[in-house]
Amino acid sequence: MKTDIKQMKKSVLIKSFVVRFLLFGAGWIVLLGGQKPSEFWLVALFLTAATVISIYSIPPGKWVLRPLGTIRFFFYFIKTAVKGGWDVGKRVFLKRVPTDPEFTTVNHYRDPLKTLILAWVISLQPGTTSCMIKKKKIVIHVLDKKIPVAKEIITLQRRIDDMFAEG
């Protein structure tokens, strides 16, 4: 991935570094569960490395999240994951729930981040899983042809679009 890091202002890079470092640090603290790290310098080294890698992977301003859209997507994501798990559980444990599997395809975004999020969340929707990302399509396995996959994916794409500002 080609980035324009060298042309960015130092102030933008420093601000992005500090914000990401603090977010990664907060995540690390949550993972530690309130315990103190035994090797603080090692934690700082890994947080710094992760922050630098994230800046080169996703340069500042490349993908800008809308706070309200992200919150709405989070709740949609949780609801979809629970519904998907429940649906698969019913199909496994209650043999009378119908299965009539098929493969279908949907168009994906030009943006690789949005495409990846779409493919991941499709796999959490009831009775579906993403199998392959091709040049312009995502191949999806559906447990039952009667599941309204196209309608659910249009809703999902709107949620993903709502989460990102045009950058």
C-alpha positions in Angstrom: 0.0 0.0 0.0 1.5 3.3 -1.1 1.1 6.1 1.5 1.7 9.8 1.5 3.3 9.9 5.0 6.3 11.9 3.8 4.1 14.7 2.5 2.0 15.0 5.7 2.6 17.8 8.2 4.5 16.8 11.3 1.7 18.2 13.6 -0.8 15.8 11.9 1.4 12.8 12.3 2.3 13.7 16.0 -1.4 14.2 16.9 -2.3 10.9 15.1 0.5 9.1 16.9 -0.5 10.4 20.3 -4.2 9.6 19.8 -3.5 6.1 18.5 -0.9 5.4 21.2 -3.4 6.4 23.9 -6.1 4.2 22.3 -3.8 1.2 22.1 -2.6 1.9 25.6 -6.2 2.0 26.9 -6.9 -1.3 25.1 -3.7 -2.8 26.7 -4.9 -1.7 30.2 -8.3 -3.3 29.6 -6.5 -6.5 28.5 -4.4 -6.5 31.7 -7.5 -6.3 33.9 -6.0 -3.8 36.3 -2.7 -5.6 36.8 0.6 -3.8 36.5 2.8 -5.0 33.6 6.0 -6.5 34.8 8.1 -5.1 32.0 6.8 -1.6 31.4 9.5 -0.8 28.8 8.5 -3.8 26.7 4.8 -2.7 26.8 5.9 0.8 25.7 8.0 -0.7 22.9 5.1 -2.8 21.6 2.6 0.1 21.9 5.0 2.3 19.9 5.6 -0.3 17.2 1.8 -0.9 16.9 1.2 2.8 16.6 3.8 3.3 13.9 2.5 0.3 12.0 -1.0 1.6 12.2 0.0 5.0 10.9 1.8 3.5 7.9 -1.1 1.0 7.3 -3.9 3.6 7.7 -2.5 7.1 7.2 -4.3 9.9 9.1 -7.4 11.1 7.3 -7.6 7.9 5.1 -10.6 6.5 6.9 -12.5 8.9 9.1 -15.1 7.4 11.4 -18.4 9.2 12.2 -19.0 8.8 15.9 -22.8 8.4 15.8 -22.5 6.1 12.8 -19.9 4.0 14.6 -22.1 3.7 17.7 -25.1 2.7 15.6 -23.0 0.1 13.7 -21.7 -1.3 17.1 -25.2 -2.0 18.3 -26.2 -3.4 14.9 -23.1 -5.6 14.9 -24.0 -7.0 18.4 -27.6 -7.6 17.4 -26.5 -9.3 14.1 -23.9 -11.5 15.9 -26.5 -12.7 18.4 -29.1 -13.3 15.7 -26.6 -15.2 13.6 -25.4 -17.4 16.5 -29.0 -18.1 17.5 -29.9 -19.0 13.9 -27.0 -21.4 13.5 -27.7 -22.9 16.9 -31.3 -23.6 16.0 -30.2 -25.3 12.7 -27.7 -27.5 14.5 -29.8 -28.5 17.5 -33.3 -28.5 16.1 -33.2 -30.7 13.1 -36.6 -29.5 11.9 -35.2 -26.1 10.9 -34.8 -26.2 7.1 -31.5 -26.0 5.3 -31.4 -25.6 1.6 -27.8 -24.3 1.0 -26.5 -22.3 -2.0 -23.7 -20.0 -3.0 -24.5 -16.5 -4.0 -22.5 -13.4 -4.8 -22.8 -9.7 -4.0 -20.9 -6.7 -5.2 -18.3 -5.2 -2.9 -16.7 -1.8 -2.3 -13.7 -0.4 -4.1 -12.3 0.5 -0.7 -10.5 -2.6 0.8 -11.4 -1.7 4.4 -15.1 -1.5 3.7 -14.9 -4.7 1.7 -13.2 -6.5 4.6 -15.7 -5.2 7.2 -18.6 -6.2 4.9 -17.2 -9.8 4.4 -16.6 -10.2 8.2 -20.0 -9.0 9.2 -21.8 -11.1 6.5 -20.3 -14.1 8.3 -22.2 -13.0 11.4 -25.5 -12.6 9.8 -28.1 -15.4 10.2 -27.3 -18.4 8.0 -24.5 -16.8 6.0 -20.7 -16.9 5.7 -18.3 -15.1 3.3 -16.2 -17.6 1.4 -14.1 -15.6 -1.0 -13.5 -12.1 -2.1 -13.0 -11.8 -5.8 -12.2 -8.8 -8.0 -15.7 -7.3 -7.8 -17.7 -9.8 -5.8 -17.9 -11.5 -2.5 -19.0 -15.2 -2.6 -21.4 -16.1 0.2 -22.6 -19.5 1.4 -26.2 -19.4 2.6 -27.7 -22.2 4.7 -31.2 -21.6 3.3 -32.1 -20.1 0.0 -35.2 -18.5 1.6 -33.1 -16.2 3.8 -33.4 -12.6 2.4 -29.6 -12.2 2.0 -29.7 -9.4 -0.6 -32.0 -7.3 1.6 -29.8 -7.9 4.7 -26.6 -7.0 2.8 -28.1 -3.8 1.5 -28.9 -2.8 5.1 -25.4 -3.8 6.2 -23.8 -1.8 3.4 -25.8 1.3 4.5 -24.6 0.8 8.1 -21.0 0.6 7.0 -21.4 3.7 4.8 -22.9 5.5 7.7 -19.9 4.6 9.9 -17.3 6.3 7.5 -17.0 9.9 6.5 -15.9 10.6 3.0 -12.2 11.3 3.3 
